[in-house]
Amino acid sequence: MKEFLDQYRRELYGAVDAIDPEEFQKAVDLIAQAYREDRQIFVMGNGGSAATANHFVCNFGKNAVQDPAKRRFRMLSLSDNVERITAYGNDVSFEEIFRQQLVNLMNPGDLLISISASGNSPDLVRPCQYARERGARQIAMAGFDGGKIREFAQAGLVIPLSSYEWIEDGHMILCHMIVCYFKSHQELLG
């Protein structure tokens, strides 16, 4: 048992240690820019990454702005409405469940955050392409080598592992790191 726990810790800690500080800074800068420009931030993911997207939106929206007199971030998870997702999946196609939501909501200059272990799911790649066409900025949180979604992003936070569980753990840590960074760096909000 100890050997398993030690290996799990080593893999996960090693992945967290491998987070590129320059890419983390780029992600923070993109989020801060979206706030200062009063842009909408969209977050999306499938499966466990959908749960991470929803959790991130909850934590960030509640905790990132500490001054009660300041407005909060305009942040929305595209993964949180099962009725909308299944309607688009059934009536259009599963590959369109997130892109179709962006067609209704995205404006140039908005920010899209994609969370995916593989980075290659068609329902995530299509909205990344759409966001590029609309002139939105993008952050990719992925595993493996970043996958296709990384190609669209101005900032890539890649957990360089091949285990979906470890990658998802790493993404949750990244999301908490971003929240904590903003909590302790309120000057980024202007």
Summary of the structure (lengths in Angstrom):
residues: 190
radius of gyration: 16.2
end to end distance: 49.3
largest distance: 51.3
contacts: 652
relative contact order: 0.19
helix: 59%
strand: 15%
